[in-house]
């Protein structure tokens, strides 16, 4: 039958044993984050392994190109969505919003179509070379913990594409491909108590395994209050 399968929570209560669950890790990409992020997420992987899950090495080529594909795709959508705002209310935009939307509006139709082709290729790759071998693909949720918010940024905004790409380094993939994903805190940075989160991604309609693994991990994480909050 066509269409999504009926929603379910199969295995949601089976959290003391994860025997049979296969977890995909692209090690070279997984480790391309700050030291605290890698350490915290590696600890979470060890918890899943102790519960019986099996870690399987996978590979996803052209990850940097796919990150740019995501940026071009979502940027084009945002530029189109705010077209009326751009012409009628631009004077009220924060400077960083003006810079971002101005850039997004400069993307060409040819670039957008090329991005869609790359998106289709990536969807096939994940289906044939990743989710054919594993139940979930995991990575840090971000390349670093939450960056500090300066007083000037509160007043005028902040345009820092490099920082945005670093924060979005891992979770863009699920957003680009439409796969279900979930992020949850699994550790905390030592000096700031900022949360370190693991991101889990499943094949389409695989939400139940994400919820099961998240519930299993939550039982092994002691929540802490971050030392700094944005005011």
Protein Blocks (a to p, Z undefined) as FASTA:
>chain_A
ZZjddddfehklmmmbcghiacdddfklmmmccfklmmmmmmmmmmmmmnopacddddde
hklmmmmmmmmmmmmmmmmmmmmmmmmmmmmpcfklmmmmmmmmmpcfklmmmmmmmmmm
mmmmmmmmmmmmbmbdcddfbfbdcddddfklmmnopadfklmmmmmmmmmmmmmnopac
ddddfbdcfklopacdddddddehilmmmmmmmmmmmmmcccdddfbdcZZ
